[in-house]
Amino acid sequence: MKLVNFVCFMFSTFLAFSQVSYADEASDIQKLQTRWAEIKYKTAKNEQEKSYAALAEEAEHLRNASTSSPYLIWEAIIRSTYAGAKGGLGALDQVKQAKKLLEQSIKTDPSALNGSAYTSLGTLYYQVPGWPIGFGDEKQAKTMLLKGLSYNPDGIDSNYFYGDFLLKQKQYPEALAALEKALIAPPRPGRELADEGRKQEIAEKLKEVQKHLK
């Protein structure tokens, strides 16, 4: 009887700890997402690099405490965006770190955050220069982006980045379809600012596509 009580106690303790850990992770990720959106869509361009650098440090600290996929993915996203704000060859170190984090996330849990690691990795592959400067690879980009879409076929980001890739490939009708799908993606609770900013970016890409289709 004592053994049964002990097992029940240990199970309930583990369950309570798991629930607290999950709640902490969800709160951490929400904070990173919100701050990222504030920097990207509300912060002056000349202040973004410094702000992203600070956020990347915070994300790394959280990831060191827990290597679960959401932490890996969000540190990678922040470092990727930081690289864009930084620009030049000095940004390569950030995107290389982001690539490693995303690859680790895929090995740990490929389905995490609706396959966001695949979408983010695919984005890096088409935005980063190819060899000998970087690791850019259009074939890999398409593979990763389509994999991301397989996990999140109706998502705003998965469709936006695939549409942007197709635009750069001059596949204008296909790009139009992907971007229009991104525009009508379901809203993400708690990510209103990110959705608003992304829709503005989608609208700009749609104008560019439509110019080529005239």
Secondary structure by P-SEA (a helix, b strand, c coil): caaaaaaaaaaaaaaaaaaaaaaaaaaaaaaaaaaaaaaaccccccaaaaaaaaaaaaaaaaaaacccaaaaaaaaaaaaaaaaaaccccaaaaaaaaaaaaaaaaaaccccccaaaaaaaaaaaaaccccccccccaaaaaaaaaaaaaaccccaaaaaaaaaaaaaacaaaaaaaaaaaaaaccccccaaaaaaaaaaaaaaaaaaaaaaac
